[in-house]
Amino acid sequence: MRKWSNMLCVVSAAAIAMMLVGCGGSSKNTAVTPAASNAPPTAAATAAVTPAPSVAAAPGAATFKVLAGKAKGAMDIEMFMPAETRIRQGDTIEWTAQGFEGHSITFGTSQQIKDVFAEYLKPDPDNPAQKIFNPAASLHSATGDTFAGDGTYTNSGFIGVPAEATYKLTFTRPGLYEYLCLVHPFTMLGTVSVGASDAKVDAPEAVAARGQADLARYIAAEERKLEEASAEQRSSPSVGESSVHRVAVGLTTPYGQIATYVKPVLDIKAGDTVIFASDDRDFHNVVFKGSKDLPPGVGLKPDPAGRGGFILALSNDSAVGVDPPPGGFDDKTFLSSGSMGVTQSRLTWTLRFDKPGAYIYNCTIHVLAGMAGVINVR
């Protein structure tokens, strides 16, 4: 397999921003009522996991387990855990994927990966006005459960959302093989080093324990990030008696993301302004459903050929912005930022709230993460 040292340089920013879409799991999303505040980290949640000692694997074929992403509350860990796995010819790796955006386990040459990204979004055959993800990325490659190491494109398809899922490959040829997640290619990069059938490698239990230790460390880092962001001053005086309040739309970390608004609950005065600011990598929106039903964010359809993975469609109802009407708005008015991100329609969205009420809003892309907020205007 050829190296990927230049592969990510040719992936367009637009494709990457779109890749980081989350999955609502259903085309009928329900509004989520926000919690009173961002939950603080707990000691139990951040307790370190000590990896098992490096004991050699017993002779004979074995199955090694690797985590392919994991979500906890609003925190989405977008890493392979562990990222490097040493096995023997004839051994199997079982990846367990779970997260509110889904993941893939994908082996391919640099050119094969570039070809997938070149047409990452395509018109939906059932509704050409909206987009679906390239089936070469989102669906199983139908190459079976054996990896021959001969350059054949091998892909799990998008799995792990809305429920945990596994993907297995048995490796039949020694070599060093790189793989990635097509949904999170900047953080989810891994290698499989395959030795001879009698090579000395760590036992599957030790490999799994390293993965759990990685997960605990990454969760703790994201909890600290959320705690720090929640403590930041986000309101300041404006003209006259009014104030400006800033709400972060998602948080990016080196290990994934936190799909939350910071801070999700605001108490403001009529005449105050709120600026919603997207993070610099992930893909979100801000939707005030008002008196309407919350629009769908994404739709999932199983592969009609039954290979695995799913067809993922992006709904225009959530992607297109709906700004306030000329006459102003209240908490019964439907408003939408549309897609927010570095290559989307906007990075920030500014609203002035002139009428009292409780304005509940959601990210329709990250319903599974409970991404919601409320602005109480007095």
C-alpha positions in Angstrom: 0.0 0.0 0.0 1.3 3.4 -0.9 1.9 6.0 1.7 -0.6 8.8 2.3 1.8 11.6 3.1 0.3 13.8 0.4 -3.2 12.4 0.3 -4.8 14.7 2.8 -3.3 17.8 1.1 -5.4 17.2 -2.0 -8.7 16.7 -0.1 -10.8 19.8 -0.5 -11.9 21.8 2.5 -15.4 21.5 1.2 -15.3 17.8 1.3 -13.8 17.7 4.7 -16.5 20.0 6.1 -19.2 17.9 4.6 -17.6 14.7 5.9 -18.0 15.9 9.5 -21.8 15.8 9.3 -23.6 13.9 12.1 -26.5 11.5 11.7 -29.9 12.0 13.3 -30.8 8.4 12.5 -34.3 9.3 11.2 -35.9 11.8 8.9 -38.3 12.7 11.7 -36.2 14.5 14.2 -37.8 15.7 17.5 -36.8 18.9 19.2 -34.5 18.4 22.1 -35.0 20.5 25.2 -31.6 21.7 26.5 -30.2 20.9 29.9 -29.8 23.7 32.4 -26.0 23.9 31.8 -23.1 22.0 30.3 -22.5 19.0 32.5 -19.2 19.2 34.4 -16.8 16.4 34.3 -16.9 13.7 37.0 -14.1 11.9 38.7 -15.6 8.5 37.7 -15.7 9.5 34.1 -12.1 10.6 33.9 -10.6 7.7 35.9 -7.6 6.4 34.1 -7.6 2.8 32.7 -4.3 1.0 33.2 -3.3 -1.1 30.2 -2.8 -4.8 30.8 0.9 -5.9 30.8 2.3 -6.8 27.4 1.9 -10.5 27.4 2.7 -12.4 24.2 -0.2 -13.8 22.2 -0.6 -17.6 22.3 0.2 -19.6 19.2 -2.6 -19.9 16.6 -4.9 -17.4 15.0 -6.5 -14.8 17.3 -8.9 -11.9 17.1 -7.8 -8.5 18.2 -10.3 -5.8 19.1 -9.9 -2.1 18.2 -12.3 0.8 19.0 -13.3 2.8 15.9 -14.6 5.9 17.6 -16.8 6.2 20.7 -19.3 8.8 21.9 -20.2 9.7 25.4 -22.9 12.3 25.9 -22.0 15.2 23.6 -18.3 14.1 23.3 -17.4 12.2 20.2 -14.0 10.6 20.2 -12.9 10.3 16.6 -9.8 8.1 16.9 -8.8 4.5 16.4 -8.0 3.0 19.8 -5.3 1.8 19.7 -4.2 3.5 16.4 -1.3 1.0 15.8 -2.0 -2.8 15.9 0.6 -5.5 15.5 -0.8 -8.9 14.6 0.3 -12.1 12.7 -0.6 -13.6 9.4 -4.0 -15.3 9.8 -5.1 -13.1 12.7 -8.3 -11.1 12.6 -9.1 -7.5 13.7 -12.6 -6.7 14.9 -13.3 -3.0 15.0 -16.2 -1.7 17.1 -17.6 1.6 15.8 -20.0 3.9 17.7 -20.6 7.6 17.5 -23.3 10.1 16.5 -21.6 10.7 13.2 -20.7 7.2 12.2 -17.3 5.9 11.1 -15.6 3.8 8.4 -12.7 1.5 8.4 -11.1 2.0 4.9 -8.0 0.6 3.3 -7.0 2.0 -0.1 -4.2 3.4 -2.1 -3.6 7.1 -2.2 -5.3 7.4 -5.6 -8.3 5.3 -4.5 -8.9 7.6 -1.5 -8.5 10.7 -3.6 -11.1 9.4 -6.1 -13.6 8.9 -3.3 -13.1 12.4 -2.0 -13.2 13.9 -5.5 -17.0 13.1 -5.6 -17.8 12.9 -2.0 -21.3 14.3 -2.4 -23.6 13.4 -5.2 -27.2 14.3 -6.2 -29.7 12.0 -4.4 -31.4 9.9 -7.1 -34.6 10.0 -5.2 -34.4 13.8 -4.7 -31.8 15.6 -6.9 -32.2 18.8 -5.0 -30.4 17.3 -2.0 -27.1 15.4 -1.7 -26.0 11.9 -0.7 -22.6 10.7 0.3 -20.6 8.8 -2.4 -21.6 5.2 -2.1 -18.0 4.2 -2.5 -17.5 5.9 0.9 -20.8 5.1 2.7 -21.4 1.5 1.6 -19.5 -1.7 2.2 -17.0 -2.5 -0.6 -18.3 -6.1 -0.7 -14.7 -7.5 -0.7 -15.5 -10.1 2.0 -13.9 -10.6 5.4 -10.3 -11.3 4.2 -7.7 -8.6 3.5 -5.1 -9.8 1.0 -2.9 -6.7 1.1 -2.9 -6.5 -2.7 -4.1 -2.9 -3.1 -7.8 -3.8 -3.4 -10.0 -1.0 -2.0 -11.6 -2.4 1.2 -14.2 -0.4 3.1 -16.6 -1.1 5.9 -19.0 1.6 4.7 -20.5 4.0 7.3 -21.3 2.1 10.5 -21.8 2.7 14.2 -24.8 5.1 14.0 -27.5 5.1 15.3 -26.3 1.8 17.0 -22.9 0.3 17.7 -21.6 -2.0 14.9 -18.6 -4.2 14.2 -16.4 -4.9 11.2 -13.9 -7.8 10.9 -11.0 -8.5 8.6 -8.6 -11.4 8.6 -5.1 -10.5 7.3 -3.5 -13.1 5.0 -0.3 -11.3 3.9 2.5 -9.8 6.0 3.1 -6.1 5.6 2.3 -2.7 7.0 -1.1 -1.4 6.1 -2.5 2.1 6.6 -6.2 2.8 7.0 -8.5 5.7 7.9 -12.1 6.8 8.6 -13.6 8.5 5.6 -15.8 10.6 8.0 -13.0 11.8 10.2 -9.8 11.6 8.1 -7.8 14.2 10.0 -7.9 12.3 13.4 -8.8 8.7 12.6 -5.7 7.2 11.0 -4.4 3.8 11.8 -1.9 1.1 10.9 -1.9 -2.7 11.0 1.5 -4.3 11.0 1.2 -8.0 10.0 4.1 -10.3 10.8 4.7 -14.0 10.1 2.3 -16.5 11.6 4.9 -17.3 14.4 5.8 -13.6 15.1 5.8 -12.5 18.7 3.0 -9.9 19.3 1.1 -8.7 22.3 -1.9 -10.7 23.4 -5.4 -9.5 22.3 -6.3 -8.6 25.9 -3.3 -6.2 26.1 -4.2 -4.6 22.8 -7.8 -4.1 23.9 -6.7 -2.6 27.3 -4.5 -0.1 25.4 -7.6 1.0 23.5 -9.6 1.5 26.7 -6.8 3.5 28.2 -6.7 5.7 25.1 -10.4 6.2 25.3 -10.3 7.3 29.0 -7.5 9.7 28.2 -9.3 11.3 25.3 -12.6 11.6 27.2 -10.8 13.3 30.1 -9.2 15.8 27.6 -12.6 16.6 26.1 -14.1 17.1 29.5 -11.4 19.6 30.4 -12.0 21.4 27.1 -15.7 21.7 27.8 -15.0 22.9 31.4 -12.6 25.6 30.2 -14.9 26.7 27.4 -17.9 26.9 29.8 -15.9 29.1 32.2 -15.1 31.7 29.5 -16.8 35.1 29.6 -19.2 35.3 26.7 -21.2 38.4 27.3 -20.3 42.0 27.1 -22.0 45.5 27.1 -23.1 46.9 23.8 -24.9 50.2 22.8 -27.1 51.7 25.6 -28.6 49.2 27.9 -28.1 46.2 25.5 -25.6 43.5 25.6 -23.9 41.1 23.2 -23.8 37.4 24.0 -21.7 34.8 22.2 -22.6 31.1 21.8 -20.0 28.6 20.6 -21.6 26.2 18.1 -19.6 23.0 18.8 -16.1 22.5 20.1 -13.2 20.9 18.2 -10.5 18.9 20.0 -7.4 17.0 18.7 -9.3 13.8 19.5 -12.7 14.6 18.0 -15.4 17.1 18.9 -18.0 18.1 21.5 -21.4 18.5 19.9 -22.8 21.2 22.2 -23.6 24.8 22.4 -21.5 26.8 24.8 -23.3 28.0 26.9 -26.6 26.3 26.0 -28.9 28.4 28.3 -28.9 32.2 28.1 -31.0 34.7 30.1 -31.0 38.0 28.3 -33.0 41.2 27.9 -35.1 42.3 25.0 -32.9 44.3 22.7 -29.8 42.1 23.3 -27.9 40.5 20.5 -26.7 36.9 20.3 -23.8 35.8 18.0 -23.6 32.1 17.2 -20.1 31.2 16.1 -19.3 27.8 14.5 -16.1 26.0 15.3 -13.4 25.8 12.6 -13.8 22.1 11.5 -17.1 20.5 12.2 -20.5 20.9 10.6 -23.6 22.2 12.6 -26.6 24.4 12.4 -28.9 26.4 14.7 -32.6 25.9 14.1 -35.4 27.6 16.0 -38.4 25.5 15.1 -40.9 28.0 16.5 -44.5 26.7 15.9 -43.3 24.3 13.2 -42.0 20.7 13.4 -38.2 20.4 13.6 -37.0 19.6 10.0 -34.9 16.5 9.3 -31.2 16.9 9.3 -30.1 13.7 7.6 -31.7 10.5 6.4 -30.4 7.0 6.6 -31.3 4.2 4.1 -29.8 0.7 4.2 -27.8 -0.5 1.2 -30.4 -1.9 -1.3 -27.9 -4.5 -2.3 -27.6 -5.6 1.3 -23.8 -5.3 1.5 -23.6 -3.1 4.6 -23.2 0.5 5.5 -26.0 3.0 4.6 -26.9 5.7 2.2 -26.7 9.0 3.9 -28.6 12.0 2.6 -28.3 15.6 3.7 -31.6 17.4 4.0 -31.9 20.8 2.3 -34.6 21.6 5.0 -31.7 21.9 7.5 -28.9 23.0 5.1 -30.6 26.2 3.8 -30.7 29.3 6.0 -33.9 31.1 7.0 -33.2 34.5 8.4 -35.7 36.7 10.3 -38.5 38.3 8.3 -38.5 42.2 7.9 -41.2 42.6 10.6 -39.1 40.9 13.3 -39.6 37.6 15.0 -40.8 36.0 18.2 -40.4 32.5 19.8 -43.1 31.1 17.4 -41.1 32.1 14.3 -39.1 29.4 12.4 -35.5 30.5 11.9 -32.4 28.6 10.7 -28.8 29.4 10.3 -28.4 26.8 7.6 -25.2 24.8 7.4 -22.4 26.4 9.5 -18.7 25.7 8.9 -15.6 26.9 7.1 -17.0 26.1 3.6 -20.7 26.4 4.4 -23.1 29.3 4.0 -21.8 31.1 7.2 -19.4 30.8 10.1 -21.4 33.1 12.4 -25.1 34.1 12.7 -26.2 37.2 14.5 -29.7 37.7 15.9 -31.2 40.6 17.9 -34.0 39.4 20.2 -36.6 42.2 20.7 -39.6 40.2 22.0 -39.8 38.3 25.3 -40.2 34.6 25.2 -38.4 31.2 25.4 -36.5 30.5 22.2 -35.5 26.8 22.0 -33.1 25.8 19.3 -31.4 22.6 18.1 -28.7 21.3 15.8 -30.7 19.0 13.6 -27.4 17.4 12.5 -26.5 16.2 16.0 -29.9 15.2 17.5 -28.3 12.0 18.9 -25.9 14.2 20.9 -28.7 16.2 22.4 -27.3 19.4 20.9 -29.8 22.0 22.0 -30.1 25.4 23.7 -32.6 28.0 24.9 -32.6 31.8 25.1 -34.9 33.2 27.7 -35.7 36.8 26.8 -37.3 39.0 29.5 
